[in-house]
Amino acid sequence: MSADAHERPVKPLRVLVVDDDADTLDSQLDLLGLCGFAVGTAADGEEALRTVLADRPDVVVTDLQMPRCSGSELARRVSAAGLSPRPFLVAATGCQGAMLREAEQAGFDLILMKPVEPAVLVGLLRRIERALH
């Protein structure tokens, strides 16, 4: 490996956090930003889909229950968009029953149950970051 390869900075993992709860968005933005990730936010699935198509994040972490477009619908639409590479799709939810079963069929790579411990989320994102770089 050349000396130049060692000097090139590794691009931070690009993470899109999607939730209709403003406090959740703010806390995730602060936490993940402090950990060195490049973080964007969206307040619903429609906004998130536009952001995914335009900005191509590496990971999408989304709530399931949201207005206009649920997290499950977002996952289906991102998967159907044919992006290469497709973002890693993570659901973070407190949902149970039918909504959770729907999410399991929607194309998520991982489903986390809320409340998600910050160390768990950061650890997961670090593993994804290592796999991509």
N, C-alpha and C positions, 0 to 999 in steps of 0.2 A: 504494500500500500504506500503511495507517495505521501510526502509531507503535506501536500495540499489537501489530501483527503482527510487528514487529521485536523486541519484548521477550519474546514467547512462546518459551520454550526448546523446542528440538527434542527430542522423545523419543528416547532412545538405541535403536539397533537391538536387538531382542530375539533372542538366539541361544540355541538349545538344542544342546548338545554331547552326543553319545551314543557311549559306548565302554565296553566291559567292563573295560578296563585303568584302574585307579585312578590311576596315575601320569599317563597321558594326560589323563584328566579334570581332574586337579589343575593340570597345566601349561597346558591350554587355558583353564581357568577363570581362572587368574592372568593369562595373556597378554591374553586378550580383555577381562577386567575392567579391567586397566591401560590398555587402549586406549579405554575409555569405553563398551563395549557392556554391555548388561544380559544376563548369562549365567546360564543354568540348565544342569544336567547330569542325565543319566540313565545308568544302568549297563547297560541292555538295551533292546531294542525295545518290550517290553510297557510298561515304565515310561515310555519316551519317548512312546508313543502316548497314554497317559493324560495326560501333560503337554501334548502338542500340543493335545489336545481341550479341556483345561481352561484353559491359559494362552495359547494361540494365538501362539506365537513367530513372528517374521518369517522366520527361517532355521533349518533343522535341518541340523547337520553330524554325520554318523553314520559309524561304522565299519560294515563289512559283516558280518564274522564275530563273532556274539555269541550267547550262550545265549538260550533261550526265544523269541526273535523276531529274525531277522536284519535287517540294515539294508535289504536288498532287500524283505523282507516289510513292514517299517515303511513304506518309500516307497509300496508298493502300497496299504497300508491308509490312509495319510494321503491319498493321491490319491483313493481311493474314498470317503472321508468327506464329500466335497462341501463342504469349507471354502471360504469366500470372504472374503478372499483365501486361497489355499492358500500355506503357507510355501514358501519357496525351498528345495529339497532338494539337499543336497550330500553325496556319498559321499566319504569319505577312506579309502583302502584300499591295502593292499599285495597284494591278491588278483590272481590272473591266471586265464586260462583260462575254464572254465565259470562260475565264480562272478562273474567280471567281465562276461561276456556276459549273465548273468542280471541284474546290476545295470543294464546298459545298457537293458534292457527294463522295468525296474521303475518308471520314472517320475522318476528323478533329473533335476534341471536341469543338474547338473555332477558329474563324477567326477574327483577329484584322487588322484594316486598318492602314497602315503606313502613316505618322510617328506615331509610338506608343510612347506615353508619358512614360518616364522611371517609373514614379510613378504608372502608370496603370499596366505595366508589373510586377513590383516588388510586387504590391498589389495582382495581380492574383497569382503569384508564392507563396506568403505567404499563401493565402487561400488554395491552393493545398497542401502546406506543412502541414498546420494544419489538413486538411482532411486525409492525409496519416499517420500522427503520432498521 
